[in-house]
């Protein structure tokens, strides 16, 4: 992760960006050339998990959004790296997301301890 000799002050977990929509490729005369249902887009989404060195923690604002201040600064300095996670990622931004995550954990109780056994 990163270049040898470079120090990361923060590593952010990122995940592929899925879309809940079908993507339609439209050609000349509005002819549909292809259709891809819910593809992963060529971008990575911030998964909300941070591994921070003490210096990065000290740079976090008392108030405000660190994703608009500290992280862009660290990126500009070359001190922010990513860990590309392509496994299961459960987000809980809505009540429905929370229900889905809860259902997944109830159906797969070993999922919580699988990493600890590895």
Backbone atoms as SQL, in Angstrom:
CREATE TABLE atoms (id INTEGER PRIMARY KEY, chain TEXT, resi INTEGER, resn TEXT, atom TEXT, x REAL, y REAL, z REAL);
INSERT INTO atoms VALUES
  (1, 'A', 1, 'UNK', 'N', 0.843, -1.170, 0.000),
  (2, 'A', 1, 'UNK', 'CA', 0.000, 0.000, 0.000),
  (3, 'A', 1, 'UNK', 'C', 0.889, 1.234, 0.000),
  (4, 'A', 2, 'UNK', 'N', 0.854, 2.008, -1.033),
  (5, 'A', 2, 'UNK', 'CA', 1.679, 3.198, -1.125),
  (6, 'A', 2, 'UNK', 'C', 3.088, 2.878, -1.564),
  (7, 'A', 3, 'UNK', 'N', 3.905, 3.915, -1.639),
  (8, 'A', 3, 'UNK', 'CA', 5.289, 3.761, -2.090),
  (9, 'A', 3, 'UNK', 'C', 6.193, 3.454, -0.906),
  (10, 'A', 4, 'UNK', 'N', 7.244, 2.618, -1.103),
  (11, 'A', 4, 'UNK', 'CA', 8.182, 2.352, -0.014),
  (12, 'A', 4, 'UNK', 'C', 8.810, 3.658, 0.476),
  (13, 'A', 5, 'UNK', 'N', 8.939, 3.773, 1.780),
  (14, 'A', 5, 'UNK', 'CA', 9.551, 4.966, 2.351),
  (15, 'A', 5, 'UNK', 'C', 8.571, 6.095, 2.605),
  (16, 'A', 6, 'UNK', 'N', 7.375, 6.004, 2.095),
  (17, 'A', 6, 'UNK', 'CA', 6.359, 7.037, 2.323),
  (18, 'A', 6, 'UNK', 'C', 5.545, 6.652, 3.555),
  (19, 'A', 7, 'UNK', 'N', 5.158, 7.630, 4.345),
  (20, 'A', 7, 'UNK', 'CA', 4.392, 7.371, 5.553),
  (21, 'A', 7, 'UNK', 'C', 2.943, 7.796, 5.364),
  (22, 'A', 8, 'UNK', 'N', 2.055, 6.856, 5.571),
  (23, 'A', 8, 'UNK', 'CA', 0.630, 7.174, 5.534),
  (24, 'A', 8, 'UNK', 'C', 0.219, 7.661, 6.915),
  (25, 'A', 9, 'UNK', 'N', -0.436, 8.795, 6.971),
  (26, 'A', 9, 'UNK', 'CA', -0.990, 9.257, 8.234),
  (27, 'A', 9, 'UNK', 'C', -2.400, 8.731, 8.407),
  (28, 'A', 10, 'UNK', 'N', -3.020, 8.323, 7.287),
  (29, 'A', 10, 'UNK', 'CA', -4.370, 7.785, 7.347),
  (30, 'A', 10, 'UNK', 'C', -4.570, 6.812, 6.200),
  (31, 'A', 11, 'UNK', 'N', -5.241, 5.727, 6.490),
  (32, 'A', 11, 'UNK', 'CA', -5.651, 4.766, 5.471),
  (33, 'A', 11, 'UNK', 'C', -7.167, 4.685, 5.523),
  (34, 'A', 12, 'UNK', 'N', -7.793, 4.884, 4.393),
  (35, 'A', 12, 'UNK', 'CA', -9.244, 4.856, 4.296),
  (36, 'A', 12, 'UNK', 'C', -9.689, 3.574, 3.619),
  (37, 'A', 13, 'UNK', 'N', -10.690, 2.922, 4.177),
  (38, 'A', 13, 'UNK', 'CA', -11.258, 1.740, 3.527),
  (39, 'A', 13, 'UNK', 'C', -12.233, 2.226, 2.462),
  (40, 'A', 14, 'UNK', 'N', -12.030, 1.732, 1.248),
  (41, 'A', 14, 'UNK', 'CA', -12.904, 2.097, 0.141),
  (42, 'A', 14, 'UNK', 'C', -13.495, 0.832, -0.447),
  (43, 'A', 15, 'UNK', 'N', -14.673, 0.960, -1.048),
  (44, 'A', 15, 'UNK', 'CA', -15.373, -0.177, -1.644),
  (45, 'A', 15, 'UNK', 'C', -15.845, 0.220, -3.030),
  (46, 'A', 16, 'UNK', 'N', -16.046, -0.776, -3.910),
  (47, 'A', 16, 'UNK', 'CA', -16.564, -0.457, -5.246),
  (48, 'A', 16, 'UNK', 'C', -17.911, 0.258, -5.119),
  (49, 'A', 17, 'UNK', 'N', -18.176, 1.147, -6.040),
  (50, 'A', 17, 'UNK', 'CA', -19.413, 1.922, -6.012),
  (51, 'A', 17, 'UNK', 'C', -20.477, 1.236, -6.857),
  (52, 'A', 18, 'UNK', 'N', -21.420, 0.566, -6.209),
  (53, 'A', 18, 'UNK', 'CA', -22.494, -0.060, -6.978),
  (54, 'A', 18, 'UNK', 'C', -23.567, 0.974, -7.302),
  (55, 'A', 19, 'UNK', 'N', -24.345, 0.701, -8.272),
  (56, 'A', 19, 'UNK', 'CA', -25.492, 1.558, -8.559),
  (57, 'A', 19, 'UNK', 'C', -26.743, 0.702, -8.496),
  (58, 'A', 20, 'UNK', 'N', -27.797, 1.258, -7.989),
  (59, 'A', 20, 'UNK', 'CA', -29.068, 0.548, -7.900),
  (60, 'A', 20, 'UNK', 'C', -29.892, 0.678, -9.161),
  (61, 'A', 21, 'UNK', 'N', -29.269, 1.172, -10.203),
  (62, 'A', 21, 'UNK', 'CA', -29.984, 1.410, -11.440),
  (63, 'A', 21, 'UNK', 'C', -29.339, 0.645, -12.580),
  (64, 'A', 22, 'UNK', 'N', -30.133, 0.300, -13.557),
  (65, 'A', 22, 'UNK', 'CA', -29.588, -0.289, -14.772),
  (66, 'A', 22, 'UNK', 'C', -28.983, 0.818, -15.624),
  (67, 'A', 23, 'UNK', 'N', -27.842, 0.526, -16.235),
  (68, 'A', 23, 'UNK', 'CA', -27.163, 1.502, -17.087),
  (69, 'A', 23, 'UNK', 'C', -27.414, 1.108, -18.530),
  (70, 'A', 24, 'UNK', 'N', -27.876, 2.074, -19.309),
  (71, 'A', 24, 'UNK', 'CA', -28.222, 1.825, -20.705),
  (72, 'A', 24, 'UNK', 'C', -27.225, 2.555, -21.599),
  (73, 'A', 25, 'UNK', 'N', -26.618, 1.833, -22.535),
  (74, 'A', 25, 'UNK', 'CA', -25.742, 2.447, -23.521),
  (75, 'A', 25, 'UNK', 'C', -26.604, 2.790, -24.733),
  (76, 'A', 26, 'UNK', 'N', -26.644, 4.082, -25.072),
  (77, 'A', 26, 'UNK', 'CA', -27.494, 4.567, -26.156),
  (78, 'A', 26, 'UNK', 'C', -26.614, 5.072, -27.290),
  (79, 'A', 27, 'UNK', 'N', -26.886, 4.593, -28.484),
  (80, 'A', 27, 'UNK', 'CA', -26.110, 4.976, -29.653),
  (81, 'A', 27, 'UNK', 'C', -26.846, 5.974, -30.524),
  (82, 'A', 28, 'UNK', 'N', -26.403, 6.039, -31.764),
  (83, 'A', 28, 'UNK', 'CA', -27.023, 6.951, -32.719),
  (84, 'A', 28, 'UNK', 'C', -28.489, 6.594, -32.914),
  (85, 'A', 29, 'UNK', 'N', -29.271, 7.593, -33.207),
  (86, 'A', 29, 'UNK', 'CA', -30.712, 7.454, -33.419),
  (87, 'A', 29, 'UNK', 'C', -31.408, 6.814, -32.220),
  (88, 'A', 30, 'UNK', 'N', -30.807, 6.992, -31.038),
  (89, 'A', 30, 'UNK', 'CA', -31.365, 6.508, -29.780),
  (90, 'A', 30, 'UNK', 'C', -31.550, 4.991, -29.719),
  (91, 'A', 31, 'UNK', 'N', -30.769, 4.268, -30.501),
  (92, 'A', 31, 'UNK', 'CA', -30.817, 2.804, -30.465),
  (93, 'A', 31, 'UNK', 'C', -30.070, 2.330, -29.219),
  (94, 'A', 32, 'UNK', 'N', -30.705, 1.444, -28.459),
  (95, 'A', 32, 'UNK', 'CA', -30.069, 0.879, -27.277),
  (96, 'A', 32, 'UNK', 'C', -29.049, -0.157, -27.721),
  (97, 'A', 33, 'UNK', 'N', -27.785, 0.062, -27.328),
  (98, 'A', 33, 'UNK', 'CA', -26.694, -0.829, -27.718),
  (99, 'A', 33, 'UNK', 'C', -26.360, -1.842, -26.631),
  (100, 'A', 34, 'UNK', 'N', -26.715, -1.528, -25.412),
  (101, 'A', 34, 'UNK', 'CA', -26.411, -2.437, -24.320),
  (102, 'A', 34, 'UNK', 'C', -27.140, -2.034, -23.061),
  (103, 'A', 35, 'UNK', 'N', -27.232, -2.982, -22.162),
  (104, 'A', 35, 'UNK', 'CA', -27.927, -2.758, -20.902),
  (105, 'A', 35, 'UNK', 'C', -27.199, -3.546, -19.828),
  (106, 'A', 36, 'UNK', 'N', -26.862, -2.897, -18.719),
  (107, 'A', 36, 'UNK', 'CA', -26.167, -3.560, -17.619),
  (108, 'A', 36, 'UNK', 'C', -26.922, -3.239, -16.336),
  (109, 'A', 37, 'UNK', 'N', -27.533, -4.247, -15.725),
  (110, 'A', 37, 'UNK', 'CA', -28.325, -4.051, -14.517),
  (111, 'A', 37, 'UNK', 'C', -27.418, -3.925, -13.297),
  (112, 'A', 38, 'UNK', 'N', -27.514, -2.811, -12.612),
  (113, 'A', 38, 'UNK', 'CA', -26.787, -2.532, -11.368),
  (114, 'A', 38, 'UNK', 'C', -25.286, -2.821, -11.436),
  (115, 'A', 39, 'UNK', 'N', -24.571, -2.204, -12.379),
  (116, 'A', 39, 'UNK', 'CA', -23.133, -2.465, -12.468),
  (117, 'A', 39, 'UNK', 'C', -22.357, -1.764, -11.360),
  (118, 'A', 40, 'UNK', 'N', -21.123, -2.218, -11.143),
  (119, 'A', 40, 'UNK', 'CA', -20.210, -1.487, -10.275),
  (120, 'A', 40, 'UNK', 'C', -19.609, -0.387, -11.141),
  (121, 'A', 41, 'UNK', 'N', -19.649, 0.822, -10.656),
  (122, 'A', 41, 'UNK', 'CA', -19.114, 1.956, -11.400),
  (123, 'A', 41, 'UNK', 'C', -17.602, 2.024, -11.233),
  (124, 'A', 42, 'UNK', 'N', -16.897, 2.709, -12.108),
  (125, 'A', 42, 'UNK', 'CA', -15.432, 2.764, -12.029),
  (126, 'A', 42, 'UNK', 'C', -14.924, 3.764, -10.987),
  (127, 'A', 43, 'UNK', 'N', -15.599, 3.828, -9.866),
  (128, 'A', 43, 'UNK', 'CA', -15.216, 4.720, -8.775),
  (129, 'A', 43, 'UNK', 'C', -15.217, 3.907, -7.486),
  (130, 'A', 44, 'UNK', 'N', -14.584, 4.449, -6.473),
  (131, 'A', 44, 'UNK', 'CA', -14.562, 3.814, -5.158),
  (132, 'A', 44, 'UNK', 'C', -15.261, 4.723, -4.167),
  (133, 'A', 45, 'UNK', 'N', -16.065, 4.150, -3.302),
  (134, 'A', 45, 'UNK', 'CA', -16.808, 4.912, -2.308),
  (135, 'A', 45, 'UNK', 'C', -16.094, 4.782, -0.958),
  (136, 'A', 46, 'UNK', 'N', -16.095, 5.861, -0.209),
  (137, 'A', 46, 'UNK', 'CA', -15.510, 5.866, 1.129),
  (138, 'A', 46, 'UNK', 'C', -16.420, 5.032, 2.029),
  (139, 'A', 47, 'UNK', 'N', -15.868, 3.983, 2.636),
  (140, 'A', 47, 'UNK', 'CA', -16.673, 3.056, 3.433),
  (141, 'A', 47, 'UNK', 'C', -16.827, 3.486, 4.892),
  (142, 'A', 48, 'UNK', 'N', -16.245, 4.618, 5.267),
  (143, 'A', 48, 'UNK', 'CA', -16.430, 5.137, 6.614),
  (144, 'A', 48, 'UNK', 'C', -15.537, 4.502, 7.666),
  (145, 'A', 49, 'UNK', 'N', -14.476, 3.810, 7.243),
  (146, 'A', 49, 'UNK', 'CA', -13.549, 3.194, 8.180),
  (147, 'A', 49, 'UNK', 'C', -12.189, 3.855, 7.999),
  (148, 'A', 50, 'UNK', 'N', -11.590, 4.290, 9.086),
  (149, 'A', 50, 'UNK', 'CA', -10.314, 4.994, 9.039),
  (150, 'A', 50, 'UNK', 'C', -9.292, 4.303, 9.935),
  (151, 'A', 51, 'UNK', 'N', -8.052, 4.260, 9.504),
  (152, 'A', 51, 'UNK', 'CA', -6.927, 3.863, 10.349),
  (153, 'A', 51, 'UNK', 'C', -6.033, 5.096, 10.393),
  (154, 'A', 52, 'UNK', 'N', -5.949, 5.711, 11.567),
  (155, 'A', 52, 'UNK', 'CA', -5.285, 7.006, 11.689),
  (156, 'A', 52, 'UNK', 'C', -4.044, 6.948, 12.571),
  (157, 'A', 53, 'UNK', 'N', -2.978, 7.584, 12.119),
  (158, 'A', 53, 'UNK', 'CA', -1.807, 7.807, 12.963),
  (159, 'A', 53, 'UNK', 'C', -2.137, 8.964, 13.907),
  (160, 'A', 54, 'UNK', 'N', -1.393, 9.064, 14.992),
  (161, 'A', 54, 'UNK', 'CA', -1.631, 10.112, 15.988),
  (162, 'A', 54, 'UNK', 'C', -1.612, 11.502, 15.352),
  (163, 'A', 55, 'UNK', 'N', -0.682, 11.759, 14.431),
  (164, 'A', 55, 'UNK', 'CA', -0.607, 13.071, 13.789),
  (165, 'A', 55, 'UNK', 'C', -1.893, 13.397, 13.033),
  (166, 'A', 56, 'UNK', 'N', -2.475, 12.409, 12.382),
  (167, 'A', 56, 'UNK', 'CA', -3.729, 12.640, 11.662),
  (168, 'A', 56, 'UNK', 'C', -4.858, 12.939, 12.635),
  (169, 'A', 57, 'UNK', 'N', -4.883, 12.226, 13.763),
  (170, 'A', 57, 'UNK', 'CA', -5.919, 12.470, 14.778),
  (171, 'A', 57, 'UNK', 'C', -5.810, 13.899, 15.312),
  (172, 'A', 58, 'UNK', 'N', -4.585, 14.339, 15.541),
  (173, 'A', 58, 'UNK', 'CA', -4.368, 15.701, 16.040),
  (174, 'A', 58, 'UNK', 'C', -4.835, 16.757, 15.046),
  (175, 'A', 59, 'UNK', 'N', -4.878, 16.417, 13.767),
  (176, 'A', 59, 'UNK', 'CA', -5.278, 17.378, 12.733),
  (177, 'A', 59, 'UNK', 'C', -6.782, 17.399, 12.496),
  (178, 'A', 60, 'UNK', 'N', -7.535, 16.503, 13.131),
  (179, 'A', 60, 'UNK', 'CA', -8.986, 16.499, 12.957),
  (180, 'A', 60, 'UNK', 'C', -9.584, 17.754, 13.580),
  (181, 'A', 61, 'UNK', 'N', -10.560, 18.360, 12.922),
  (182, 'A', 61, 'UNK', 'CA', -11.159, 19.585, 13.469),
  (183, 'A', 61, 'UNK', 'C', -12.008, 19.297, 14.705),
  (184, 'A', 62, 'UNK', 'N', -12.071, 20.256, 15.617),
  (185, 'A', 62, 'UNK', 'CA', -12.946, 20.134, 16.787),
  (186, 'A', 62, 'UNK', 'C', -14.408, 20.117, 16.340),
  (187, 'A', 63, 'UNK', 'N', -14.698, 20.927, 15.347),
  (188, 'A', 63, 'UNK', 'CA', -16.051, 20.998, 14.777),
  (189, 'A', 63, 'UNK', 'C', -15.904, 20.958, 13.266),
  (190, 'A', 64, 'UNK', 'N', -16.938, 20.506, 12.620),
  (191, 'A', 64, 'UNK', 'CA', -16.899, 20.498, 11.166),
  (192, 'A', 64, 'UNK', 'C', -16.625, 19.114, 10.612),
  (193, 'A', 65, 'UNK', 'N', -16.402, 19.071, 9.351),
  (194, 'A', 65, 'UNK', 'CA', -16.324, 17.816, 8.618),
  (195, 'A', 65, 'UNK', 'C', -14.888, 17.503, 8.222),
  (196, 'A', 66, 'UNK', 'N', -14.316, 16.456, 8.806),
  (197, 'A', 66, 'UNK', 'CA', -12.941, 16.069, 8.488),
  (198, 'A', 66, 'UNK', 'C', -12.800, 15.597, 7.043),
  (199, 'A', 67, 'UNK', 'N', -13.902, 15.174, 6.441),
  (200, 'A', 67, 'UNK', 'CA', -13.860, 14.731, 5.042),
  (201, 'A', 67, 'UNK', 'C', -13.767, 15.910, 4.082),
  (202, 'A', 68, 'UNK', 'N', -13.994, 17.100, 4.571),
  (203, 'A', 68, 'UNK', 'CA', -13.852, 18.308, 3.741),
  (204, 'A', 68, 'UNK', 'C', -12.609, 19.110, 4.108),
  (205, 'A', 69, 'UNK', 'N', -11.965, 18.741, 5.224),
  (206, 'A', 69, 'UNK', 'CA', -10.791, 19.495, 5.655),
  (207, 'A', 69, 'UNK', 'C', -9.560, 18.596, 5.730),
  (208, 'A', 70, 'UNK', 'N', -9.484, 17.802, 6.780),
  (209, 'A', 70, 'UNK', 'CA', -8.280, 17.006, 7.055),
  (210, 'A', 70, 'UNK', 'C', -7.952, 16.020, 5.941),
  (211, 'A', 71, 'UNK', 'N', -8.931, 15.248, 5.487),
  (212, 'A', 71, 'UNK', 'CA', -8.641, 14.224, 4.477),
  (213, 'A', 71, 'UNK', 'C', -8.184, 14.822, 3.146),
  (214, 'A', 72, 'UNK', 'N', -8.826, 15.879, 2.637),
  (215, 'A', 72, 'UNK', 'CA', -8.288, 16.492, 1.417),
  (216, 'A', 72, 'UNK', 'C', -6.861, 17.039, 1.605),
  (217, 'A', 73, 'UNK', 'N', -6.579, 17.581, 2.796),
  (218, 'A', 73, 'UNK', 'CA', -5.224, 18.078, 3.067),
  (219, 'A', 73, 'UNK', 'C', -4.214, 16.933, 3.048),
  (220, 'A', 74, 'UNK', 'N', -4.552, 15.822, 3.711),
  (221, 'A', 74, 'UNK', 'CA', -3.656, 14.665, 3.730),
  (222, 'A', 74, 'UNK', 'C', -3.459, 14.106, 2.324),
  (223, 'A', 75, 'UNK', 'N', -4.523, 14.090, 1.537),
  (224, 'A', 75, 'UNK', 'CA', -4.412, 13.602, 0.155),
  (225, 'A', 75, 'UNK', 'C', -3.478, 14.503, -0.647),
  (226, 'A', 76, 'UNK', 'N', -3.617, 15.812, -0.489),
  (227, 'A', 76, 'UNK', 'CA', -2.772, 16.760, -1.224),
  (228, 'A', 76, 'UNK', 'C', -1.301, 16.605, -0.824),
  (229, 'A', 77, 'UNK', 'N', -1.059, 16.205, 0.419),
  (230, 'A', 77, 'UNK', 'CA', 0.314, 16.005, 0.911),
  (231, 'A', 77, 'UNK', 'C', 0.851, 14.615, 0.576),
  (232, 'A', 78, 'UNK', 'N', 0.021, 13.766, -0.033),
  (233, 'A', 78, 'UNK', 'CA', 0.447, 12.408, -0.351),
  (234, 'A', 78, 'UNK', 'C', 0.508, 11.494, 0.861),
  (235, 'A', 79, 'UNK', 'N', -0.251, 11.808, 1.897),
  (236, 'A', 79, 'UNK', 'CA', -0.214, 11.040, 3.148),
  (237, 'A', 79, 'UNK', 'C', -1.509, 10.284, 3.424),
  (238, 'A', 80, 'UNK', 'N', -2.365, 10.186, 2.426),
  (239, 'A', 80, 'UNK', 'CA', -3.640, 9.485, 2.581),
  (240, 'A', 80, 'UNK', 'C', -3.661, 8.327, 1.585),
  (241, 'A', 81, 'UNK', 'N', -3.878, 7.134, 2.084),
  (242, 'A', 81, 'UNK', 'CA', -3.892, 5.941, 1.240),
  (243, 'A', 81, 'UNK', 'C', -5.222, 5.228, 1.377),
  (244, 'A', 82, 'UNK', 'N', -5.474, 4.303, 0.462),
  (245, 'A', 82, 'UNK', 'CA', -6.724, 3.556, 0.458),
  (246, 'A', 82, 'UNK', 'C', -6.463, 2.067, 0.620),
  (247, 'A', 83, 'UNK', 'N', -7.376, 1.404, 1.279),
  (248, 'A', 83, 'UNK', 'CA', -7.410, -0.053, 1.320),
  (249, 'A', 83, 'UNK', 'C', -8.645, -0.452, 0.524),
  (250, 'A', 84, 'UNK', 'N', -8.443, -1.125, -0.597),
  (251, 'A', 84, 'UNK', 'CA', -9.557, -1.502, -1.472),
  (252, 'A', 84, 'UNK', 'C', -10.219, -2.780, -0.965),
  (253, 'A', 85, 'UNK', 'N', -11.376, -2.625, -0.387),
  (254, 'A', 85, 'UNK', 'CA', -12.151, -3.753, 0.149),
  (255, 'A', 85, 'UNK', 'C', -13.213, -4.138, -0.871),
  (256, 'A', 86, 'UNK', 'N', -13.127, -5.361, -1.370),
  (257, 'A', 86, 'UNK', 'CA', -14.104, -5.804, -2.365),
  (258, 'A', 86, 'UNK', 'C', -15.030, -6.873, -1.815),
  (259, 'A', 87, 'UNK', 'N', -14.959, -7.120, -0.521),
  (260, 'A', 87, 'UNK', 'CA', -15.846, -8.087, 0.102),
  (261, 'A', 87, 'UNK', 'C', -17.182, -7.449, 0.446),
  (262, 'A', 88, 'UNK', 'N', -17.928, -8.130, 1.277),
  (263, 'A', 88, 'UNK', 'CA', -19.231, -7.628, 1.698),
  (264, 'A', 88, 'UNK', 'C', -19.070, -6.332, 2.473),
  (265, 'A', 89, 'UNK', 'N', -19.849, -5.353, 2.119),
  (266, 'A', 89, 'UNK', 'CA', -19.860, -4.071, 2.817),
  (267, 'A', 89, 'UNK', 'C', -21.315, -3.712, 3.056),
  (268, 'A', 90, 'UNK', 'N', -21.682, -3.608, 4.319),
  (269, 'A', 90, 'UNK', 'CA', -23.055, -3.268, 4.677),
  (270, 'A', 90, 'UNK', 'C', -23.091, -1.842, 5.180),
  (271, 'A', 91, 'UNK', 'N', -23.841, -1.003, 4.502),
  (272, 'A', 91, 'UNK', 'CA', -24.001, 0.372, 4.942),
  (273, 'A', 91, 'UNK', 'C', -25.345, 0.493, 5.657),
  (274, 'A', 92, 'UNK', 'N', -25.433, 1.368, 6.631),
  (275, 'A', 92, 'UNK', 'CA', -26.674, 1.551, 7.374),
  (276, 'A', 92, 'UNK', 'C', -27.063, 3.025, 7.392),
  (277, 'A', 93, 'UNK', 'N', -27.282, 3.563, 6.204),
  (278, 'A', 93, 'UNK', 'CA', -27.660, 4.968, 6.074),
  (279, 'A', 93, 'UNK', 'C', -29.157, 5.198, 6.246),
  (280, 'A', 94, 'UNK', 'N', -29.952, 4.152, 6.112),
  (281, 'A', 94, 'UNK', 'CA', -31.410, 4.292, 6.230),
  (282, 'A', 94, 'UNK', 'C', -31.949, 3.182, 7.123),
  (283, 'A', 95, 'UNK', 'N', -33.193, 3.322, 7.536),
  (284, 'A', 95, 'UNK', 'CA', -33.831, 2.271, 8.331),
  (285, 'A', 95, 'UNK', 'C', -33.881, 0.958, 7.544),
  (286, 'A', 96, 'UNK', 'N', -34.106, 1.037, 6.250),
  (287, 'A', 96, 'UNK', 'CA', -34.134, -0.166, 5.422),
  (288, 'A', 96, 'UNK', 'C', -32.753, -0.825, 5.404),
  (289, 'A', 97, 'UNK', 'N', -31.675, -0.024, 5.266),
  (290, 'A', 97, 'UNK', 'CA', -30.312, -0.561, 5.293),
  (291, 'A', 97, 'UNK', 'C', -30.040, -1.280, 6.612),
  (292, 'A', 98, 'UNK', 'N', -30.490, -0.691, 7.713),
  (293, 'A', 98, 'UNK', 'CA', -30.293, -1.290, 9.029),
  (294, 'A', 98, 'UNK', 'C', -31.019, -2.626, 9.115),
  (295, 'A', 99, 'UNK', 'N', -32.231, -2.689, 8.591),
  (296, 'A', 99, 'UNK', 'CA', -32.999, -3.936, 8.589),
  (297, 'A', 99, 'UNK', 'C', -32.283, -5.009, 7.775),
  (298, 'A', 100, 'UNK', 'N', -31.783, -4.642, 6.590),
  (299, 'A', 100, 'UNK', 'CA', -31.068, -5.589, 5.728),
  (300, 'A', 100, 'UNK', 'C', -29.802, -6.096, 6.421),
  (301, 'A', 101, 'UNK', 'N', -29.048, -5.186, 7.063),
  (302, 'A', 101, 'UNK', 'CA', -27.834, -5.586, 7.777),
  (303, 'A', 101, 'UNK', 'C', -28.177, -6.528, 8.927),
  (304, 'A', 102, 'UNK', 'N', -29.226, -6.210, 9.668),
  (305, 'A', 102, 'UNK', 'CA', -29.660, -7.058, 10.772),
  (306, 'A', 102, 'UNK', 'C', -30.060, -8.441, 10.270),
  (307, 'A', 103, 'UNK', 'N', -30.801, -8.492, 9.163),
  (308, 'A', 103, 'UNK', 'CA', -31.213, -9.779, 8.583),
  (309, 'A', 103, 'UNK', 'C', -29.981, -10.580, 8.147),
  (310, 'A', 104, 'UNK', 'N', -29.005, -9.904, 7.568),
  (311, 'A', 104, 'UNK', 'CA', -27.786, -10.594, 7.136),
  (312, 'A', 104, 'UNK', 'C', -27.051, -11.190, 8.346),
  (313, 'A', 105, 'UNK', 'N', -26.900, -10.411, 9.403),
  (314, 'A', 105, 'UNK', 'CA', -26.194, -10.896, 10.580),
  (315, 'A', 105, 'UNK', 'C', -26.932, -12.042, 11.264),
  (316, 'A', 106, 'UNK', 'N', -28.258, -11.984, 11.280),
  (317, 'A', 106, 'UNK', 'CA', -29.037, -13.085, 11.866),
  (318, 'A', 106, 'UNK', 'C', -28.901, -14.359, 11.019),
  (319, 'A', 107, 'UNK', 'N', -28.824, -14.199, 9.707),
  (320, 'A', 107, 'UNK', 'CA', -28.685, -15.351, 8.808),
  (321, 'A', 107, 'UNK', 'C', -27.260, -15.897, 8.795),
  (322, 'A', 108, 'UNK', 'N', -26.275, -15.066, 9.136),
  (323, 'A', 108, 'UNK', 'CA', -24.857, -15.452, 9.101),
  (324, 'A', 108, 'UNK', 'C', -24.168, -15.034, 10.405),
  (325, 'A', 109, 'UNK', 'N', -24.538, -15.608, 11.554),
  (326, 'A', 109, 'UNK', 'CA', -23.942, -15.176, 12.823),
  (327, 'A', 109, 'UNK', 'C', -22.433, -15.388, 12.882),
  (328, 'A', 110, 'UNK', 'N', -21.917, -16.356, 12.125),
  (329, 'A', 110, 'UNK', 'CA', -20.477, -16.612, 12.114),
  (330, 'A', 110, 'UNK', 'C', -19.709, -15.514, 11.384),
  (331, 'A', 111, 'UNK', 'N', -20.413, -14.680, 10.627),
  (332, 'A', 111, 'UNK', 'CA', -19.767, -13.615, 9.867),
  (333, 'A', 111, 'UNK', 'C', -19.017, -12.653, 10.779),
  (334, 'A', 112, 'UNK', 'N', -19.541, -12.406, 11.971),
  (335, 'A', 112, 'UNK', 'CA', -18.916, -11.478, 12.910),
  (336, 'A', 112, 'UNK', 'C', -17.609, -11.998, 13.467),
  (337, 'A', 113, 'UNK', 'N', -17.453, -13.290, 13.553),
  (338, 'A', 113, 'UNK', 'CA', -16.248, -13.871, 14.137),
  (339, 'A', 113, 'UNK', 'C', -15.327, -14.505, 13.113),
  (340, 'A', 114, 'UNK', 'N', -15.728, -14.534, 11.852),
  (341, 'A', 114, 'UNK', 'CA', -14.923, -15.194, 10.810),
  (342, 'A', 114, 'UNK', 'C', -13.545, -14.575, 10.689),
  (343, 'A', 115, 'UNK', 'N', -13.431, -13.252, 10.727),
  (344, 'A', 115, 'UNK', 'CA', -12.154, -12.583, 10.604),
  (345, 'A', 115, 'UNK', 'C', -11.250, -12.842, 11.792),
  (346, 'A', 116, 'UNK', 'N', -11.829, -13.013, 12.953),
  (347, 'A', 116, 'UNK', 'CA', -11.033, -13.262, 14.160),
  (348, 'A', 116, 'UNK', 'C', -10.390, -14.643, 14.131),
  (349, 'A', 117, 'UNK', 'N', -11.014, -15.589, 13.417),
  (350, 'A', 117, 'UNK', 'CA', -10.495, -16.950, 13.345),
  (351, 'A', 117, 'UNK', 'C', -9.418, -17.102, 12.288),
  (352, 'A', 118, 'UNK', 'N', -9.359, -16.154, 11.346),
  (353, 'A', 118, 'UNK', 'CA', -8.410, -16.278, 10.238),
  (354, 'A', 118, 'UNK', 'C', -6.988, -16.037, 10.657);
